[in-house]
Amino acid sequence: MQTLAEFYRKVYVPQCPRDRSWRTLSEYNSSVKLIVEIFDDPVPGTLTMDRKAFVGELKKRGNAEATIAKHLRDLNAIFRKLPEKQRIYPC
């Protein structure tokens, strides 16, 4: 089973709709890096990610509410592309 970072790099980006700009992918990449750093590169479907812990860590780092919401939206967009059995929703 692949980790979230592997899924993003090997599956999501190559299959990403052509209407996604390089900037969108860059933003998604920064959100994936954050969640990998905070949750130690989770394996989708085997680890429940705690939204409160994620948001709490981002607040500790001084992120604004709008930035936190952006990261949550980005991650949900990626999670929606996971196979059904691997889906996890931290938010």
HTML snippet that shows the backbone in 3Dmol.js (N, CA, C, O; Angstrom):
<script src="https://3Dmol.org/build/3Dmol-min.js"></script>
<div id="view" style="width:600px;height:400px;position:relative"></div>
<script>
const pdb = `
ATOM      1  N   MET A   1       0.851  -1.177   0.000  1.00  0.00           N
ATOM      2  CA  MET A   1       0.000   0.000   0.000  1.00  0.00           C
ATOM      3  C   MET A   1       0.893   1.235   0.000  1.00  0.00           C
ATOM      4  O   MET A   1       1.885   1.291   0.727  1.00  0.00           O
ATOM      5  N   GLN A   2       0.548   2.198  -0.796  1.00  0.00           N
ATOM      6  CA  GLN A   2       1.374   3.385  -0.911  1.00  0.00           C
ATOM      7  C   GLN A   2       0.982   4.465   0.093  1.00  0.00           C
ATOM      8  O   GLN A   2      -0.155   4.531   0.561  1.00  0.00           O
ATOM      9  N   THR A   3       1.948   5.293   0.399  1.00  0.00           N
ATOM     10  CA  THR A   3       1.692   6.391   1.325  1.00  0.00           C
ATOM     11  C   THR A   3       0.994   7.521   0.577  1.00  0.00           C
ATOM     12  O   THR A   3       0.856   7.486  -0.645  1.00  0.00           O
ATOM     13  N   LEU A   4       0.566   8.507   1.325  1.00  0.00           N
ATOM     14  CA  LEU A   4      -0.111   9.653   0.722  1.00  0.00           C
ATOM     15  C   LEU A   4       0.811  10.395  -0.251  1.00  0.00           C
ATOM     16  O   LEU A   4       0.381  10.778  -1.339  1.00  0.00           O
ATOM     17  N   ALA A   5       2.056  10.597   0.129  1.00  0.00           N
ATOM     18  CA  ALA A   5       2.999  11.305  -0.745  1.00  0.00           C
ATOM     19  C   ALA A   5       3.241  10.523  -2.037  1.00  0.00           C
ATOM     20  O   ALA A   5       3.313  11.112  -3.115  1.00  0.00           O
ATOM     21  N   GLU A   6       3.365   9.201  -1.931  1.00  0.00           N
ATOM     22  CA  GLU A   6       3.548   8.377  -3.127  1.00  0.00           C
ATOM     23  C   GLU A   6       2.326   8.445  -4.023  1.00  0.00           C
ATOM     24  O   GLU A   6       2.460   8.568  -5.240  1.00  0.00           O
ATOM     25  N   PHE A   7       1.143   8.367  -3.444  1.00  0.00           N
ATOM     26  CA  PHE A   7      -0.089   8.467  -4.226  1.00  0.00           C
ATOM     27  C   PHE A   7      -0.136   9.802  -4.965  1.00  0.00           C
ATOM     28  O   PHE A   7      -0.465   9.855  -6.149  1.00  0.00           O
ATOM     29  N   TYR A   8       0.192  10.862  -4.265  1.00  0.00           N
ATOM     30  CA  TYR A   8       0.135  12.189  -4.878  1.00  0.00           C
ATOM     31  C   TYR A   8       1.091  12.283  -6.070  1.00  0.00           C
ATOM     32  O   TYR A   8       0.704  12.737  -7.147  1.00  0.00           O
ATOM     33  N   ARG A   9       2.334  11.855  -5.874  1.00  0.00           N
ATOM     34  CA  ARG A   9       3.341  11.973  -6.935  1.00  0.00           C
ATOM     35  C   ARG A   9       3.109  11.015  -8.094  1.00  0.00           C
ATOM     36  O   ARG A   9       3.235  11.403  -9.255  1.00  0.00           O
ATOM     37  N   LYS A  10       2.772   9.771  -7.787  1.00  0.00           N
ATOM     38  CA  LYS A  10       2.717   8.739  -8.824  1.00  0.00           C
ATOM     39  C   LYS A  10       1.355   8.584  -9.489  1.00  0.00           C
ATOM     40  O   LYS A  10       1.274   8.139 -10.634  1.00  0.00           O
ATOM     41  N   VAL A  11       0.283   8.945  -8.784  1.00  0.00           N
ATOM     42  CA  VAL A  11      -1.056   8.735  -9.332  1.00  0.00           C
ATOM     43  C   VAL A  11      -1.781  10.055  -9.584  1.00  0.00           C
ATOM     44  O   VAL A  11      -2.251  10.303 -10.695  1.00  0.00           O
ATOM     45  N   TYR A  12      -1.872  10.896  -8.568  1.00  0.00           N
ATOM     46  CA  TYR A  12      -2.686  12.101  -8.689  1.00  0.00           C
ATOM     47  C   TYR A  12      -2.133  13.078  -9.732  1.00  0.00           C
ATOM     48  O   TYR A  12      -2.865  13.510 -10.622  1.00  0.00           O
ATOM     49  N   VAL A  13      -0.868  13.421  -9.629  1.00  0.00           N
ATOM     50  CA  VAL A  13      -0.301  14.418 -10.546  1.00  0.00           C
ATOM     51  C   VAL A  13      -0.365  13.947 -12.002  1.00  0.00           C
ATOM     52  O   VAL A  13      -0.818  14.709 -12.856  1.00  0.00           O
ATOM     53  N   PRO A  14       0.075  12.708 -12.321  1.00  0.00           N
ATOM     54  CA  PRO A  14      -0.023  12.282 -13.731  1.00  0.00           C
ATOM     55  C   PRO A  14      -1.456  12.221 -14.274  1.00  0.00           C
ATOM     56  O   PRO A  14      -1.677  12.461 -15.461  1.00  0.00           O
ATOM     57  N   GLN A  15      -2.426  11.902 -13.416  1.00  0.00           N
ATOM     58  CA  GLN A  15      -3.803  11.793 -13.872  1.00  0.00           C
ATOM     59  C   GLN A  15      -4.597  13.078 -13.639  1.00  0.00           C
ATOM     60  O   GLN A  15      -5.803  13.129 -13.882  1.00  0.00           O
ATOM     61  N   CYS A  16      -3.925  14.079 -13.179  1.00  0.00           N
ATOM     62  CA  CYS A  16      -4.595  15.337 -12.847  1.00  0.00           C
ATOM     63  C   CYS A  16      -5.245  15.930 -14.097  1.00  0.00           C
ATOM     64  O   CYS A  16      -4.666  15.899 -15.183  1.00  0.00           O
ATOM     65  N   PRO A  17      -6.445  16.466 -13.931  1.00  0.00           N
ATOM     66  CA  PRO A  17      -7.112  17.094 -15.084  1.00  0.00           C
ATOM     67  C   PRO A  17      -6.241  18.193 -15.690  1.00  0.00           C
ATOM     68  O   PRO A  17      -5.543  18.912 -14.975  1.00  0.00           O
ATOM     69  N   ARG A  18      -6.290  18.309 -16.983  1.00  0.00           N
ATOM     70  CA  ARG A  18      -5.450  19.288 -17.672  1.00  0.00           C
ATOM     71  C   ARG A  18      -5.776  20.731 -17.301  1.00  0.00           C
ATOM     72  O   ARG A  18      -4.968  21.631 -17.533  1.00  0.00           O
ATOM     73  N   ASP A  19      -6.948  20.954 -16.730  1.00  0.00           N
ATOM     74  CA  ASP A  19      -7.293  22.324 -16.368  1.00  0.00           C
ATOM     75  C   ASP A  19      -6.637  22.775 -15.062  1.00  0.00           C
ATOM     76  O   ASP A  19      -6.776  23.932 -14.667  1.00  0.00           O
ATOM     77  N   ARG A  20      -5.929  21.875 -14.394  1.00  0.00           N
ATOM     78  CA  ARG A  20      -5.207  22.254 -13.187  1.00  0.00           C
ATOM     79  C   ARG A  20      -3.940  23.007 -13.592  1.00  0.00           C
ATOM     80  O   ARG A  20      -3.147  22.514 -14.394  1.00  0.00           O
ATOM     81  N   SER A  21      -3.763  24.162 -13.053  1.00  0.00           N
ATOM     82  CA  SER A  21      -2.581  24.951 -13.385  1.00  0.00           C
ATOM     83  C   SER A  21      -1.382  24.478 -12.569  1.00  0.00           C
ATOM     84  O   SER A  21      -1.533  23.748 -11.590  1.00  0.00           O
ATOM     85  N   TRP A  22      -0.204  24.899 -12.981  1.00  0.00           N
ATOM     86  CA  TRP A  22       1.008  24.550 -12.228  1.00  0.00           C
ATOM     87  C   TRP A  22       0.934  25.143 -10.832  1.00  0.00           C
ATOM     88  O   TRP A  22       1.473  24.575  -9.882  1.00  0.00           O
ATOM     89  N   ARG A  23       0.266  26.285 -10.706  1.00  0.00           N
ATOM     90  CA  ARG A  23       0.146  26.918  -9.388  1.00  0.00           C
ATOM     91  C   ARG A  23      -0.740  26.079  -8.462  1.00  0.00           C
ATOM     92  O   ARG A  23      -0.430  25.926  -7.280  1.00  0.00           O
ATOM     93  N   THR A  24      -1.828  25.541  -8.988  1.00  0.00           N
ATOM     94  CA  THR A  24      -2.701  24.690  -8.192  1.00  0.00           C
ATOM     95  C   THR A  24      -1.936  23.467  -7.709  1.00  0.00           C
ATOM     96  O   THR A  24      -2.018  23.103  -6.535  1.00  0.00           O
ATOM     97  N   LEU A  25      -1.193  22.832  -8.610  1.00  0.00           N
ATOM     98  CA  LEU A  25      -0.407  21.661  -8.224  1.00  0.00           C
ATOM     99  C   LEU A  25       0.658  22.028  -7.199  1.00  0.00           C
ATOM    100  O   LEU A  25       0.965  21.233  -6.311  1.00  0.00           O
ATOM    101  N   SER A  26       1.211  23.203  -7.314  1.00  0.00           N
ATOM    102  CA  SER A  26       2.198  23.665  -6.338  1.00  0.00           C
ATOM    103  C   SER A  26       1.553  23.842  -4.966  1.00  0.00           C
ATOM    104  O   SER A  26       2.141  23.477  -3.948  1.00  0.00           O
ATOM    105  N   GLU A  27       0.347  24.401  -4.941  1.00  0.00           N
ATOM    106  CA  GLU A  27      -0.380  24.572  -3.678  1.00  0.00           C
ATOM    107  C   GLU A  27      -0.733  23.209  -3.079  1.00  0.00           C
ATOM    108  O   GLU A  27      -0.587  23.000  -1.875  1.00  0.00           O
ATOM    109  N   TYR A  28      -1.196  22.292  -3.917  1.00  0.00           N
ATOM    110  CA  TYR A  28      -1.518  20.948  -3.435  1.00  0.00           C
ATOM    111  C   TYR A  28      -0.270  20.273  -2.876  1.00  0.00           C
ATOM    112  O   TYR A  28      -0.323  19.601  -1.846  1.00  0.00           O
ATOM    113  N   ASN A  29       0.848  20.460  -3.564  1.00  0.00           N
ATOM    114  CA  ASN A  29       2.107  19.870  -3.119  1.00  0.00           C
ATOM    115  C   ASN A  29       2.501  20.397  -1.740  1.00  0.00           C
ATOM    116  O   ASN A  29       2.973  19.634  -0.896  1.00  0.00           O
ATOM    117  N   SER A  30       2.313  21.689  -1.508  1.00  0.00           N
ATOM    118  CA  SER A  30       2.657  22.244  -0.187  1.00  0.00           C
ATOM    119  C   SER A  30       1.747  21.680   0.901  1.00  0.00           C
ATOM    120  O   SER A  30       2.194  21.467   2.028  1.00  0.00           O
ATOM    121  N   SER A  31       0.490  21.438   0.580  1.00  0.00           N
ATOM    122  CA  SER A  31      -0.428  20.843   1.554  1.00  0.00           C
ATOM    123  C   SER A  31      -0.041  19.399   1.857  1.00  0.00           C
ATOM    124  O   SER A  31      -0.098  18.966   3.008  1.00  0.00           O
ATOM    125  N   VAL A  32       0.351  18.657   0.824  1.00  0.00           N
ATOM    126  CA  VAL A  32       0.788  17.271   1.030  1.00  0.00           C
ATOM    127  C   VAL A  32       2.049  17.249   1.882  1.00  0.00           C
ATOM    128  O   VAL A  32       2.173  16.420   2.784  1.00  0.00           O
ATOM    129  N   LYS A  33       2.985  18.151   1.606  1.00  0.00           N
ATOM    130  CA  LYS A  33       4.210  18.212   2.403  1.00  0.00           C
ATOM    131  C   LYS A  33       3.900  18.471   3.874  1.00  0.00           C
ATOM    132  O   LYS A  33       4.512  17.873   4.759  1.00  0.00           O
ATOM    133  N   LEU A  34       2.955  19.358   4.128  1.00  0.00           N
ATOM    134  CA  LEU A  34       2.581  19.658   5.521  1.00  0.00           C
ATOM    135  C   LEU A  34       2.003  18.445   6.226  1.00  0.00           C
ATOM    136  O   LEU A  34       2.402  18.124   7.346  1.00  0.00           O
ATOM    137  N   ILE A  35       1.071  17.774   5.579  1.00  0.00           N
ATOM    138  CA  ILE A  35       0.433  16.635   6.235  1.00  0.00           C
ATOM    139  C   ILE A  35       1.421  15.477   6.402  1.00  0.00           C
ATOM    140  O   ILE A  35       1.344  14.731   7.378  1.00  0.00           O
ATOM    141  N   VAL A  36       2.341  15.328   5.459  1.00  0.00           N
ATOM    142  CA  VAL A  36       3.379  14.301   5.579  1.00  0.00           C
ATOM    143  C   VAL A  36       4.287  14.621   6.765  1.00  0.00           C
ATOM    144  O   VAL A  36       4.658  13.736   7.536  1.00  0.00           O
ATOM    145  N   GLU A  37       4.631  15.879   6.894  1.00  0.00           N
ATOM    146  CA  GLU A  37       5.492  16.308   8.005  1.00  0.00           C
ATOM    147  C   GLU A  37       4.803  16.120   9.359  1.00  0.00           C
ATOM    148  O   GLU A  37       5.420  15.644  10.312  1.00  0.00           O
ATOM    149  N   ILE A  38       3.551  16.489   9.438  1.00  0.00           N
ATOM    150  CA  ILE A  38       2.821  16.422  10.706  1.00  0.00           C
ATOM    151  C   ILE A  38       2.450  14.990  11.074  1.00  0.00           C
ATOM    152  O   ILE A  38       2.583  14.599  12.233  1.00  0.00           O
ATOM    153  N   PHE A  39       1.985  14.198  10.097  1.00  0.00           N
ATOM    154  CA  PHE A  39       1.514  12.845  10.385  1.00  0.00           C
ATOM    155  C   PHE A  39       2.483  11.755   9.939  1.00  0.00           C
ATOM    156  O   PHE A  39       2.110  10.582   9.909  1.00  0.00           O
ATOM    157  N   ASP A  40       3.710  12.110   9.594  1.00  0.00           N
ATOM    158  CA  ASP A  40       4.735  11.124   9.260  1.00  0.00           C
ATOM    159  C   ASP A  40       4.339  10.270   8.061  1.00  0.00           C
ATOM    160  O   ASP A  40       4.406   9.042   8.122  1.00  0.00           O
ATOM    161  N   ASP A  41       3.928  10.910   6.980  1.00  0.00           N
ATOM    162  CA  ASP A  41       3.528  10.275   5.714  1.00  0.00           C
ATOM    163  C   ASP A  41       2.549   9.120   5.913  1.00  0.00           C
ATOM    164  O   ASP A  41       2.925   7.952   5.814  1.00  0.00           O
ATOM    165  N   PRO A  42       1.306   9.453   6.190  1.00  0.00           N
ATOM    166  CA  PRO A  42       0.300   8.417   6.469  1.00  0.00           C
ATOM    167  C   PRO A  42       0.005   7.514   5.274  1.00  0.00           C
ATOM    168  O   PRO A  42       0.122   7.915   4.116  1.00  0.00           O
ATOM    169  N   VAL A  43      -0.375   6.299   5.596  1.00  0.00           N
ATOM    170  CA  VAL A  43      -0.825   5.356   4.579  1.00  0.00           C
ATOM    171  C   VAL A  43      -2.345   5.444   4.552  1.00  0.00           C
ATOM    172  O   VAL A  43      -2.999   5.068   5.524  1.00  0.00           O
ATOM    173  N   PRO A  44      -2.920   5.937   3.452  1.00  0.00           N
ATOM    174  CA  PRO A  44      -4.376   6.074   3.391  1.00  0.00           C
ATOM    175  C   PRO A  44      -5.089   4.758   3.672  1.00  0.00           C
ATOM    176  O   PRO A  44      -4.687   3.702   3.183  1.00  0.00           O
ATOM    177  N   GLY A  45      -6.137   4.835   4.454  1.00  0.00           N
ATOM    178  CA  GLY A  45      -6.951   3.670   4.761  1.00  0.00           C
ATOM    179  C   GLY A  45      -6.504   2.922   6.000  1.00  0.00           C
ATOM    180  O   GLY A  45      -7.255   2.104   6.530  1.00  0.00           O
ATOM    181  N   THR A  46      -5.281   3.188   6.476  1.00  0.00           N
ATOM    182  CA  THR A  46      -4.803   2.490   7.660  1.00  0.00           C
ATOM    183  C   THR A  46      -4.584   3.426   8.835  1.00  0.00           C
ATOM    184  O   THR A  46      -4.318   2.976   9.950  1.00  0.00           O
ATOM    185  N   LEU A  47      -4.694   4.701   8.597  1.00  0.00           N
ATOM    186  CA  LEU A  47      -4.455   5.676   9.656  1.00  0.00           C
ATOM    187  C   LEU A  47      -5.537   6.741   9.598  1.00  0.00           C
ATOM    188  O   LEU A  47      -5.800   7.315   8.542  1.00  0.00           O
ATOM    189  N   THR A  48      -6.146   6.994  10.706  1.00  0.00           N
ATOM    190  CA  THR A  48      -7.120   8.071  10.774  1.00  0.00           C
ATOM    191  C   THR A  48      -6.379   9.344  11.130  1.00  0.00           C
ATOM    192  O   THR A  48      -5.688   9.411  12.147  1.00  0.00           O
ATOM    193  N   MET A  49      -6.525  10.333  10.300  1.00  0.00           N
ATOM    194  CA  MET A  49      -5.872  11.601  10.586  1.00  0.00           C
ATOM    195  C   MET A  49      -6.833  12.481  11.360  1.00  0.00           C
ATOM    196  O   MET A  49      -7.993  12.646  10.983  1.00  0.00           O
ATOM    197  N   ASP A  50      -6.349  13.026  12.413  1.00  0.00           N
ATOM    198  CA  ASP A  50      -7.156  13.840  13.299  1.00  0.00           C
ATOM    199  C   ASP A  50      -7.150  15.289  12.820  1.00  0.00           C
ATOM    200  O   ASP A  50      -6.116  15.956  12.840  1.00  0.00           O
ATOM    201  N   ARG A  51      -8.301  15.761  12.394  1.00  0.00           N
ATOM    202  CA  ARG A  51      -8.419  17.133  11.898  1.00  0.00           C
ATOM    203  C   ARG A  51      -7.992  18.134  12.960  1.00  0.00           C
ATOM    204  O   ARG A  51      -7.295  19.102  12.656  1.00  0.00           O
ATOM    205  N   LYS A  52      -8.406  17.908  14.213  1.00  0.00           N
ATOM    206  CA  LYS A  52      -8.048  18.839  15.283  1.00  0.00           C
ATOM    207  C   LYS A  52      -6.539  18.915  15.474  1.00  0.00           C
ATOM    208  O   LYS A  52      -5.990  19.996  15.684  1.00  0.00           O
ATOM    209  N   ALA A  53      -5.872  17.770  15.400  1.00  0.00           N
ATOM    210  CA  ALA A  53      -4.419  17.762  15.555  1.00  0.00           C
ATOM    211  C   ALA A  53      -3.747  18.510  14.399  1.00  0.00           C
ATOM    212  O   ALA A  53      -2.792  19.258  14.609  1.00  0.00           O
ATOM    213  N   PHE A  54      -4.248  18.305  13.191  1.00  0.00           N
ATOM    214  CA  PHE A  54      -3.687  18.976  12.022  1.00  0.00           C
ATOM    215  C   PHE A  54      -3.873  20.483  12.122  1.00  0.00           C
ATOM    216  O   PHE A  54      -2.928  21.249  11.938  1.00  0.00           O
ATOM    217  N   VAL A  55      -5.099  20.899  12.416  1.00  0.00           N
ATOM    218  CA  VAL A  55      -5.390  22.327  12.536  1.00  0.00           C
ATOM    219  C   VAL A  55      -4.610  22.930  13.705  1.00  0.00           C
ATOM    220  O   VAL A  55      -4.077  24.034  13.595  1.00  0.00           O
ATOM    221  N   GLY A  56      -4.545  22.212  14.812  1.00  0.00           N
ATOM    222  CA  GLY A  56      -3.805  22.702  15.977  1.00  0.00           C
ATOM    223  C   GLY A  56      -2.335  22.923  15.665  1.00  0.00           C
ATOM    224  O   GLY A  56      -1.747  23.921  16.082  1.00  0.00           O
ATOM    225  N   GLU A  57      -1.750  21.998  14.939  1.00  0.00           N
ATOM    226  CA  GLU A  57      -0.335  22.142  14.571  1.00  0.00           C
ATOM    227  C   GLU A  57      -0.129  23.330  13.644  1.00  0.00           C
ATOM    228  O   GLU A  57       0.850  24.064  13.781  1.00  0.00           O
ATOM    229  N   LEU A  58      -1.043  23.522  12.703  1.00  0.00           N
ATOM    230  CA  LEU A  58      -0.923  24.670  11.798  1.00  0.00           C
ATOM    231  C   LEU A  58      -1.079  25.982  12.562  1.00  0.00           C
ATOM    232  O   LEU A  58      -0.394  26.960  12.264  1.00  0.00           O
ATOM    233  N   LYS A  59      -1.977  26.004  13.544  1.00  0.00           N
ATOM    234  CA  LYS A  59      -2.140  27.216  14.359  1.00  0.00           C
ATOM    235  C   LYS A  59      -0.888  27.498  15.175  1.00  0.00           C
ATOM    236  O   LYS A  59      -0.483  28.651  15.322  1.00  0.00           O
ATOM    237  N   LYS A  60      -0.272  26.440  15.707  1.00  0.00           N
ATOM    238  CA  LYS A  60       0.983  26.608  16.463  1.00  0.00           C
ATOM    239  C   LYS A  60       2.066  27.226  15.595  1.00  0.00           C
ATOM    240  O   LYS A  60       2.915  27.976  16.076  1.00  0.00           O
ATOM    241  N   ARG A  61       2.025  26.904  14.328  1.00  0.00           N
ATOM    242  CA  ARG A  61       3.024  27.427  13.391  1.00  0.00           C
ATOM    243  C   ARG A  61       2.686  28.834  12.915  1.00  0.00           C
ATOM    244  O   ARG A  61       3.425  29.420  12.125  1.00  0.00           O
ATOM    245  N   GLY A  62       1.578  29.371  13.393  1.00  0.00           N
ATOM    246  CA  GLY A  62       1.218  30.750  13.075  1.00  0.00           C
ATOM    247  C   GLY A  62       0.450  30.942  11.782  1.00  0.00           C
ATOM    248  O   GLY A  62       0.412  32.052  11.251  1.00  0.00           O
ATOM    249  N   ASN A  63      -0.165  29.882  11.259  1.00  0.00           N
ATOM    250  CA  ASN A  63      -0.954  30.014  10.030  1.00  0.00           C
ATOM    251  C   ASN A  63      -2.290  30.681  10.313  1.00  0.00           C
ATOM    252  O   ASN A  63      -2.904  30.447  11.354  1.00  0.00           O
ATOM    253  N   ALA A  64      -2.732  31.509   9.385  1.00  0.00           N
ATOM    254  CA  ALA A  64      -4.026  32.170   9.492  1.00  0.00           C
ATOM    255  C   ALA A  64      -5.148  31.177   9.204  1.00  0.00           C
ATOM    256  O   ALA A  64      -4.928  30.134   8.590  1.00  0.00           O
ATOM    257  N   GLU A  65      -6.353  31.518   9.657  1.00  0.00           N
ATOM    258  CA  GLU A  65      -7.521  30.642   9.441  1.00  0.00           C
ATOM    259  C   GLU A  65      -7.755  30.371   7.956  1.00  0.00           C
ATOM    260  O   GLU A  65      -8.093  29.251   7.573  1.00  0.00           O
ATOM    261  N   ALA A  66      -7.576  31.392   7.124  1.00  0.00           N
ATOM    262  CA  ALA A  66      -7.788  31.223   5.689  1.00  0.00           C
ATOM    263  C   ALA A  66      -6.763  30.253   5.090  1.00  0.00           C
ATOM    264  O   ALA A  66      -7.096  29.466   4.204  1.00  0.00           O
ATOM    265  N   THR A  67      -5.551  30.309   5.561  1.00  0.00           N
ATOM    266  CA  THR A  67      -4.504  29.400   5.081  1.00  0.00           C
ATOM    267  C   THR A  67      -4.806  27.965   5.498  1.00  0.00           C
ATOM    268  O   THR A  67      -4.628  27.032   4.714  1.00  0.00           O
ATOM    269  N   ILE A  68      -5.260  27.797   6.729  1.00  0.00           N
ATOM    270  CA  ILE A  68      -5.622  26.467   7.221  1.00  0.00           C
ATOM    271  C   ILE A  68      -6.769  25.904   6.391  1.00  0.00           C
ATOM    272  O   ILE A  68      -6.739  24.738   5.999  1.00  0.00           O
ATOM    273  N   ALA A  69      -7.771  26.720   6.123  1.00  0.00           N
ATOM    274  CA  ALA A  69      -8.911  26.279   5.318  1.00  0.00           C
ATOM    275  C   ALA A  69      -8.462  25.894   3.912  1.00  0.00           C
ATOM    276  O   ALA A  69      -8.976  24.932   3.341  1.00  0.00           O
ATOM    277  N   LYS A  70      -7.507  26.638   3.350  1.00  0.00           N
ATOM    278  CA  LYS A  70      -6.984  26.328   2.018  1.00  0.00           C
ATOM    279  C   LYS A  70      -6.307  24.960   2.011  1.00  0.00           C
ATOM    280  O   LYS A  70      -6.521  24.167   1.094  1.00  0.00           O
ATOM    281  N   HIS A  71      -5.497  24.681   3.023  1.00  0.00           N
ATOM    282  CA  HIS A  71      -4.831  23.377   3.103  1.00  0.00           C
ATOM    283  C   HIS A  71      -5.861  22.247   3.228  1.00  0.00           C
ATOM    284  O   HIS A  71      -5.704  21.199   2.602  1.00  0.00           O
ATOM    285  N   LEU A  72      -6.887  22.449   4.012  1.00  0.00           N
ATOM    286  CA  LEU A  72      -7.924  21.430   4.165  1.00  0.00           C
ATOM    287  C   LEU A  72      -8.665  21.192   2.851  1.00  0.00           C
ATOM    288  O   LEU A  72      -8.958  20.046   2.510  1.00  0.00           O
ATOM    289  N   ARG A  73      -8.970  22.245   2.119  1.00  0.00           N
ATOM    290  CA  ARG A  73      -9.627  22.102   0.809  1.00  0.00           C
ATOM    291  C   ARG A  73      -8.727  21.359  -0.172  1.00  0.00           C
ATOM    292  O   ARG A  73      -9.182  20.471  -0.893  1.00  0.00           O
ATOM    293  N   ASP A  74      -7.452  21.726  -0.194  1.00  0.00           N
ATOM    294  CA  ASP A  74      -6.505  21.070  -1.101  1.00  0.00           C
ATOM    295  C   ASP A  74      -6.418  19.576  -0.803  1.00  0.00           C
ATOM    296  O   ASP A  74      -6.457  18.752  -1.716  1.00  0.00           O
ATOM    297  N   LEU A  75      -6.299  19.234   0.470  1.00  0.00           N
ATOM    298  CA  LEU A  75      -6.179  17.828   0.850  1.00  0.00           C
ATOM    299  C   LEU A  75      -7.449  17.056   0.524  1.00  0.00           C
ATOM    300  O   LEU A  75      -7.380  15.911   0.076  1.00  0.00           O
ATOM    301  N   ASN A  76      -8.593  17.661   0.741  1.00  0.00           N
ATOM    302  CA  ASN A  76      -9.850  16.977   0.404  1.00  0.00           C
ATOM    303  C   ASN A  76      -9.951  16.717  -1.097  1.00  0.00           C
ATOM    304  O   ASN A  76     -10.478  15.683  -1.508  1.00  0.00           O
ATOM    305  N   ALA A  77      -9.457  17.633  -1.915  1.00  0.00           N
ATOM    306  CA  ALA A  77      -9.472  17.427  -3.364  1.00  0.00           C
ATOM    307  C   ALA A  77      -8.619  16.214  -3.733  1.00  0.00           C
ATOM    308  O   ALA A  77      -8.981  15.445  -4.623  1.00  0.00           O
ATOM    309  N   ILE A  78      -7.503  16.047  -3.057  1.00  0.00           N
ATOM    310  CA  ILE A  78      -6.638  14.894  -3.315  1.00  0.00           C
ATOM    311  C   ILE A  78      -7.295  13.621  -2.796  1.00  0.00           C
ATOM    312  O   ILE A  78      -7.294  12.601  -3.486  1.00  0.00           O
ATOM    313  N   PHE A  79      -7.852  13.665  -1.594  1.00  0.00           N
ATOM    314  CA  PHE A  79      -8.468  12.479  -0.995  1.00  0.00           C
ATOM    315  C   PHE A  79      -9.631  11.955  -1.825  1.00  0.00           C
ATOM    316  O   PHE A  79      -9.888  10.752  -1.851  1.00  0.00           O
ATOM    317  N   ARG A  80     -10.339  12.861  -2.506  1.00  0.00           N
ATOM    318  CA  ARG A  80     -11.461  12.419  -3.333  1.00  0.00           C
ATOM    319  C   ARG A  80     -11.012  11.537  -4.498  1.00  0.00           C
ATOM    320  O   ARG A  80     -11.820  10.789  -5.050  1.00  0.00           O
ATOM    321  N   LYS A  81      -9.746  11.615  -4.876  1.00  0.00           N
ATOM    322  CA  LYS A  81      -9.219  10.820  -5.992  1.00  0.00           C
ATOM    323  C   LYS A  81      -8.675   9.467  -5.546  1.00  0.00           C
ATOM    324  O   LYS A  81      -8.325   8.636  -6.384  1.00  0.00           O
ATOM    325  N   LEU A  82      -8.599   9.238  -4.242  1.00  0.00           N
ATOM    326  CA  LEU A  82      -8.137   7.938  -3.745  1.00  0.00           C
ATOM    327  C   LEU A  82      -9.167   6.863  -4.073  1.00  0.00           C
ATOM    328  O   LEU A  82     -10.362   7.152  -4.147  1.00  0.00           O
ATOM    329  N   PRO A  83      -8.717   5.631  -4.270  1.00  0.00           N
ATOM    330  CA  PRO A  83      -9.684   4.537  -4.418  1.00  0.00           C
ATOM    331  C   PRO A  83     -10.559   4.474  -3.170  1.00  0.00           C
ATOM    332  O   PRO A  83     -10.097   4.787  -2.073  1.00  0.00           O
ATOM    333  N   GLU A  84     -11.789   4.081  -3.328  1.00  0.00           N
ATOM    334  CA  GLU A  84     -12.766   4.102  -2.231  1.00  0.00           C
ATOM    335  C   GLU A  84     -12.257   3.433  -0.956  1.00  0.00           C
ATOM    336  O   GLU A  84     -12.468   3.958   0.137  1.00  0.00           O
ATOM    337  N   LYS A  85     -11.595   2.292  -1.075  1.00  0.00           N
ATOM    338  CA  LYS A  85     -11.153   1.573   0.112  1.00  0.00           C
ATOM    339  C   LYS A  85     -10.013   2.269   0.842  1.00  0.00           C
ATOM    340  O   LYS A  85      -9.732   1.939   1.994  1.00  0.00           O
ATOM    341  N   GLN A  86      -9.354   3.221   0.200  1.00  0.00           N
ATOM    342  CA  GLN A  86      -8.245   3.932   0.834  1.00  0.00           C
ATOM    343  C   GLN A  86      -8.643   5.321   1.305  1.00  0.00           C
ATOM    344  O   GLN A  86      -7.810   6.035   1.863  1.00  0.00           O
ATOM    345  N   ARG A  87      -9.861   5.718   1.103  1.00  0.00           N
ATOM    346  CA  ARG A  87     -10.246   7.082   1.403  1.00  0.00           C
ATOM    347  C   ARG A  87     -10.238   7.378   2.896  1.00  0.00           C
ATOM    348  O   ARG A  87     -10.708   6.598   3.724  1.00  0.00           O
ATOM    349  N   ILE A  88      -9.684   8.540   3.195  1.00  0.00           N
ATOM    350  CA  ILE A  88      -9.712   9.068   4.552  1.00  0.00           C
ATOM    351  C   ILE A  88     -10.009  10.546   4.409  1.00  0.00           C
ATOM    352  O   ILE A  88      -9.565  11.190   3.458  1.00  0.00           O
ATOM    353  N   TYR A  89     -10.735  11.062   5.323  1.00  0.00           N
ATOM    354  CA  TYR A  89     -11.086  12.476   5.277  1.00  0.00           C
ATOM    355  C   TYR A  89     -10.749  13.106   6.624  1.00  0.00           C
ATOM    356  O   TYR A  89     -11.415  12.848   7.627  1.00  0.00           O
ATOM    357  N   PRO A  90      -9.706  13.936   6.633  1.00  0.00           N
ATOM    358  CA  PRO A  90      -9.346  14.547   7.896  1.00  0.00           C
ATOM    359  C   PRO A  90     -10.236  15.720   8.258  1.00  0.00           C
ATOM    360  O   PRO A  90     -10.174  16.226   9.378  1.00  0.00           O
ATOM    361  N   CYS A  91     -11.060  16.155   7.324  1.00  0.00           N
ATOM    362  CA  CYS A  91     -11.854  17.347   7.574  1.00  0.00           C
ATOM    363  C   CYS A  91     -13.270  17.158   7.074  1.00  0.00           C
ATOM    364  O   CYS A  91     -14.095  18.064   7.199  1.00  0.00           O
TER     365      CYS A  91
END
`;
const viewer = $3Dmol.createViewer("view");
viewer.addModel(pdb, "pdb");
viewer.setStyle({}, {cartoon: {color: "spectrum"}});
viewer.zoomTo();
viewer.render();
</script>
